[in-house]
């Protein structure tokens, strides 16, 4: 499956990772609520609300948004511009989790103005970076590129080279996925790899791994699969060094994609199995879904159509649970292909229609008729 890099890779430098929801996390949330209620000053309440927003951002977005909005209101009341900027940043990110991109951009614009008043260039870069993410999501690549260029300049001027490397990496992804200018994409990706490889310790090993993975993806799009495989293997070594098992699992899926193109199905399957084991160990439903999706594709290529239907249905079920329309469309497409190969034209037509309908919903249009 020649899928574009996931949003995880597009935004890795700019959004902090979500927290796995556990009973311990709920206990921490309840404790924070009690501390907020009993805090003696509004300033302390704001700081505690920011902590609560961070803890609930991924798994309880409605709660995160409520407390972010309360923190913004208190910051305005206190005329506390440093905290207002921080709370606007959190409110914007909370709105993004609800896919309210227009609302998030409004908050980021306001926060950026506050950061300019404060003359805080790092905070300016954070707002611009989050704006860039939305521009990518909305299909506004030129605006996203301008934002990434601006923040990369800010980071380089301040000598913040790891952050500058991440900016180059984001530009490399845009030039690969959107502008299709692969030589320029490689230039930016390799610059990111070079910067991160020169850092004195292993703190940024995972970031270097992601830069390697992006470089591999550019080579993959250029159909230079052997070079892509080489960079992915380097990325995996870095992920292991940093004990980053989730990104290691993702890289195994990318290795599968390259071996699939080379029609080396044995090696492709071996890497899918490695990804599956890590995904199950980590409890990552998203990665398990991608493995099932890829396995469905592989089984079709191996002419094991019945098993392909089982795997694609498994992927579809997980995609529906996660409300992931992109992967639902992909699963419908593989189901259509498997049923077509089995001679079940009616089922094939049904799933192909569902795939086209889902793709149309994603792009805001009407499904096109099959030619």
Protein Blocks (a to p, Z undefined) as FASTA:
>chain_A
ZZdddfklmmmmmpccdddddfklmmmmmmmmmmmmmpcbfklmmmmmmmmmmmmmmmmm
mlmmmmmmmmmmmmmmnopaklmmmmmmmmmmmmmmnopaklmmmmmmmmmmmmmmnopa
klmmmmmmmmmmmmmmnopaklmmmmmmmmmmmmmmnopaklmmmmmmmmmmmmmmmnop
aklmmmmmmmmmmmmmmpcblklmmmmmmmmmmmmmmmmmnopaklmmmmmmmmmmmmmm
nopaklmmmmmmmmmmmmmmnopaklmmmmmmmmmmmmmmnopaklmmmmmmmmmmmmmm
nopaklmmmmmmmmmmmmmmnopaklmmmmmmmmmmmmmmnopaklmmmmmmmmmmmmmm
mnopacdddZZ
